[in-house]
Amino acid sequence: MRRPQPERVNSSLFTVLLPVALGVVMFGLGLGLAVADFRRVARYPRPVVVALACQVLLLPLLCFGLVVAFGLPPALAVGMMLLAASPGGTTANLYSHLFGGDVALNVTLTAINSLISVVTLPIIVNLSMAHFFADSAGLGLRFDKTVQVFAIVLVPVGLGMLVRSRAAAFADRCRRPVKIASVVILVGVIVAAIAGERDHIGGYLAEVGLIALLFSVLSLSVGYGASRAAGVRHPQAVAACMEIGVHNTTLALAVALSPALLDNARMAVPSAVYGVLMFFTAALAGLLLRRIGAREGTSAPPADRAAAP
């Protein structure tokens, strides 16, 4: 039996604003990145390798297992895989700071993971589309759109980094207004998407609420547990926990809704639900990790000091 076609987002609002919002989001990310963020890998080779392996390989596999176990409809299944493929969000830095993590490591992981995701995100989403929409043609983020993804995502990051390298003080002043502008645009588009799907939203929540909660808990647990199993110290493990457990739902929502990319409101639902739940699960995880850190007598090292794994 032919599987149903996913519902497209057909609105000039999405056509115009989503690419703009995604570009602004990625430009703002670039304003906060510098070459030094990537050089810092030499300080934290083990935590960086462990965290990136979890993010790129382990989380998509765990998410796929959950999706199959819950038997999600194709569009929601791909939406969950998109979420799993998304890099850590900037909120991870705040949580790491609040609960004794190594914030310098968070900055490094965010920088590297954001660039890696430009390649890994289209691959994971394409494979998911091929699997869950096996009988449908011409859907989603095909490999022939990979160049378009690079243009929409990587170019604004590069421009932001260029601005920062030439005028760091100006970049610092712009980061907050740019972030506010991107959030305002994105919130407007999300509200419009929810309004268009209002008849189905209750069913979506029932279908993805539990799986989104489980995925959030698993992401946080994997981030900390895998790091400690690899011999990483507590502050760096907390940083990895938050980086892996707090996904960039802004990016995932923009990719799902953008007409230039997935153009699918249903695929945005898992990220929207997860984006609310993760604040609570990350806070609870942070309180638990703070107690563990207190028992071990560890604390996060200063940002300008190398941390031994």
N, C-alpha and C positions, 0 to 999 in steps of 0.2 A: 504493500500500500504506500502511496506517495505521501511523504510527510508534508505538513502544512508549511506554506511560505511564511517567513517571519514578517511581522508588521513593520513597514517602513515609516519613517518620520517624514511626512510631506508638508513642509511649511517653510516659507521664506525666512521665518525667524530662525529656524535651525540652519538653513542653508547659509545665511549670512553670519549669524552670531557664533555658531559653534566653532568654525575654523578660527574666528577671531579670538574666542575665549581660550581655545587650546593653544594658539600661538602666544597669547599673553601669559598664560600659565607657564609655558615652557621658557619664555623670555625671562619671566621673573625668577625661575629656577636658575637660569644661566647667570643672572645678576648676582646670585649668591655663591657661585662657584669660581674657583681659581685653580691655576695649575698646581699650587701647593697642596690642594685637596687630594690630588692624584699622587703626588710625590709621597704623601704621608703613608701610602701603602707599605713602604719599606719599614715603617715603624710597627705595623700591625699585620704582618703577613698571614699568620695563622688565623686570627679572628676574621680577617677579610675573606680568605679563601673558604672558610667554613660557612660564613654567612651567605656568601654569594652562591655556593653550592646548594645550600638550603633553598635560597630564593629562586634560583634558575631551574633546579632539577627536582628537589624533594617536594616543594609546595605544589607545583602543578600535578605531580603524581598523586599526592594526597587528595588534592581537590578533585581530580578525575575519579578517584575511588569513591569519594563522598557523592559526587554527582551520579555515578552509576548506581550506587547503593540506594540513593533516594529516588532514582528514576525520574529525574527532572525532565520537563519538556525541553526540546532542543534549544529554543531561544534562551531560556533561563540557564540551561547547562552551559552554553557558550558564554553567557554573562558571568557565571561563576569562574570559568577558566580565564576569562579576561581579567577578572579581579585577581586571581592567583598570579597572573603574569605581570601585574602592575608592580612597579618598584615601591620601596618604602616612601612614606609621605613625610613632609617636613614636620608634622606633628610628632613624629617619632623622636626628634631632637628634644622637644619640650618634655616629653615623658621621660626620656633618658636622663635629662638634667634633674627632674624632680625626684627620681627614684634611684639616684646613685650610679647612673651609667656613665660611660666614657663618651662625652659629647663629641670630642674630636674624631673618634672612630665613627660616630653616626654621620658626621659631615662627609667623611671619606666614603662610607658605604653608600650614602645617598648619591654622591657624585658619580661613583663608578656604576652603581646599579641603574641609575637613570639613563646613562649612555648605553649600557648593555641591553636594557629593555627595548631600545629602539630596534634592535635586531630580534631579541627573543620574544617580545610581545606579538609581532606579526606572525612569527613562526607558530607559537602556541595557539593563537587564535585561528590561524588557517587550518592547522591540524584538527582543532576542535570543530570548526565548521565542516570540514570534510567528513568527520566521524558522525556528528550529530545531525547533519543535514546531508547525508550521503546521497539522497535521491533528488536533491534540489540543485538547480544550476544557477550560476551567476550570483552567488550570495557572498556577502560579507567582505572581509579584508583579504582579498586574493593576493597571491604572490606578485601579480602584475601591478599591485598597488603599493608594493614595498617602497618604491622610489617616492611615492606620494607621502608615505608615512615619514620617510627621512626628511622631506621638505617641510612638512607641517610641524614635526617634533624636533628634529635635530638642528635645523637652521636657526629657529628662535633661541635655542640653548646656546648655540655658537655665537649669535649676535649679543646675547646677554653677557657671555664671558668676555667677548671683545670689548664691550662697553666697560666692564669692570676692570679689565686690564689697562684700559686707557684712562679711566676716570673712576677710581675706586670710591671716592667720597660721593660723587654723583650717583653711582650705582647703589650705594648704601641708602641714599636719600630716596631713590626711586623704588626700592624693593617693596616698601609698605604700600604706597599708592598703587603700584602695579598689581600687588596681590589682592588688594581690596577691589580693584577694577575687575580682575578676572573672576573673583568670587561673586560679585554683583551680577556680572553677565551670565555666569554659569547658573546661579540660583534662579534667575529669570527664565532661562531655558528649561531647567529642571521642573520648575513650577508649571510651565506650559506643557511639558511632556507628561507630568502627572495628571494634569487636567484632561489631556487627551486620552489617558488610560484609566480614568477614574472609575469606570465601570468594572475594571478588572483588578484594581489595586489590592482589594481585600484578599482575593485568591492568590495573588502573587506573594503577599506577605505570609499567607498560610503555607505556601509551597517552599519559600526560601528562607523564612525566618530562622528555623531550627538549623538548617545547614549552614547559614551564614554565621550563626553563633558558634557552631562546632568548628567551622573553619577558622574563626578568629581565635578560639582557644588553642586549636592545634598549631596555628602559626606562631603564637606567643610561646607555646611549650617547646616547639621545635627549635626556635631561635635560641632559647636559653639552654635547653637540654643538650642539643647537638654541640654547642660551644663548650659547655662544661665537660662533656664526654671527650672532646678533643684537647682538653687541658687548658682551656682559656680561663683567665682569671674572672672573678665575679663582675667587676665594673665593665669589662669588655663584653661579657656574656649578657649583661643587662642591655647594653647598647645594641647587640645583635638581636636580642629578644624584641626590643621595640622597633628596630628597623625592619625586621621580618614580619612582625605581628601587626604593624600599623601601615596598611597599604595606602598608596596614593589613589584614593577613590575619586579625586577630582579628575585625574588623568583618565581613569577607567570610564567615568561617566561621559567625559568629552569624546572619547573614542567611540563609545557605544552609540551616542546620539548624533555624532557628526555625519551629515550626508556624504562627506568626502571619504568616510571610513565605513563604519558598520551600519549607520543609519537605522537603528533599531531601538525603539523605546523599551521593549521587553528585556533586552539584554542589559539595560541600565539598571534594572530593578535590584539584582543582587548587590551591586556596588552601593546603591542608595541605602538599602537595608543594613549592609555591613558598615557603611559610613557612620551610622548612628550607634550600632552595637559596640563598635571597636573602642569608643571612648570609655565605656564602662568596663569592658573586659581588660583593656590595657591598664586602666586605673587599678582594678583589683589585682592584676598581675604585678603591677608596680609595688603595691603595698606588701604583697607576699615576698617579693624580691628584696624589698628594703629590710624586712625581718631577717631574711637569709643573710644579707650583707652585714647586718648588725651582729649576728651570731659569729660570722667569720671575721669580723673586725676589719672589713675592707671598705674602701671608699674610692670614688673616681679620681684618677690623677688629673692634674691640671692639663688644660688643652694643649699647652706648649711643651709638654713633657712626653717623651716616648713611653709607651706602655708595654711592658713585657707580657707576652701571652701566658 
